[in-house]
Amino acid sequence: VRQDWANRGITMEFDWYSAYQDIVDGGFREGSAFSTNLDYRMKLDLMRMGAVPGALVTIRAQSRFGDTVNGASGNLLPVNMYSAFPLGDGDIGFTITELNWTQFLSENFGLLAGKITTTATANEFMGGEGRSQFMNFQLSFSAVVAQLVPYSTLAAGAIWLPSANWTVTSILMNLEDASTSSGFDDIGDGTVWATTADYLGSLNDLPGGGSFGVIYGFDANFARIGGLNFDPGTGVSIDKQSDSWAVTWNGWQYLLVENESTAVDPRNGRQDLQGLGIFAQIGLADKNTNPIHWSVTAGLSGRGSIPGRDADTWGVGYFYNKLQDLDPGSRVLVDSVNGLEVYYDIALLGSASLTLDVQRTQNAFQWADDATILGARLNVSF
């Protein structure tokens, strides 16, 4: 039935995600937490439906329940990325995080308008949004753009396909997150212009690729680094700056492949080929406004490394972030943070997988110890 619907232009997906993590040492406090996410997705190919040529409607809704150890870990960014979204207080029963229209005017050029989500990365080994592959935010998404790119927001942009191996996307979006709202009320409260260029290539006839990104925020109120002032008459004030920027690059490359018959899609959040590969990510941000000046990520991933377990995947990733001195003299934060994550994903019957995960992360705050976090997550795709 689902294949028949897809042939008529309607595709539907539903994912159930549950994660358990335990801070066994360090952090702000030791302890465990359990969270559940539901992800509902639908695409309407209006051209295949015979309605509008070149048109595609994308709909995504999400639910989030339970708690995470993100706040207790001492990390500036989530150690359980997927369960940090959609943003909002407490449990989120149901919210529409994505609803947009893409209209291709030719085979190589299209326009997009509506609500989007932003955490998908065109990387074969670190593009799982935290749901698959790595759980830590900094091994899925560049840390330098965390304050510039909201998770769910109202946007408009263009897509250009200059060749079969290049995709260029340029989008204007609201700076404020709209996970639980329409986003229309946020227009004028800060704007972000994000342009990414994704490419596919090869090395020694093995698949590879990457992405370049330029993000510029403007018409906003970014706090200036070191701009904390105290006046006996007016009290504490913070200097503001209206714009901020960040640039990123990420890349991936297979080093060993057993069977190349399967097509590679670096945006589907999984390793498509049985083999071994490397990945890396670099980010640089505005030193005047961004708490993280630059970041580096690198790692190794594999699939089918154990005989008889061709669908199992694993990864080892390391990140390093150079932090700004936000309040000179106070020494609240350390100069830099780093972390290591190791996971092994066990393919179960059907469209289900169980991931075992270990993270060792440096605490960003001077008074707290580095954290060791054990985790497990279960993914079921219906």
Protein Blocks (a to p, Z undefined) as FASTA:
>chain_A
ZZmmmmnopacdddddddddddfegjjbgcddddddddddddddfklnopaghiacdddd
dddedjdfklmnopabdfblmlmpccdehjdfbacfbdcddddfbfkbccdeddddfkbc
cdfklmnnomgmjfblklmbcfklmmmmcfbdcdddddddfbfkbccddddddfbdcklb
nhlmmgopapaddddddddddeehiacdddddddddehiacddehiaccdfknopadddd
fbdcdddddddddfbdfblkbccdfknopafbgcdddddddddddfklpmblbdcddddd
dehkaghilmbccdddddddddddfbghjlmacfbdcddddddddddehjbddddddddd
ddfbfkbccdddddddddddZZ
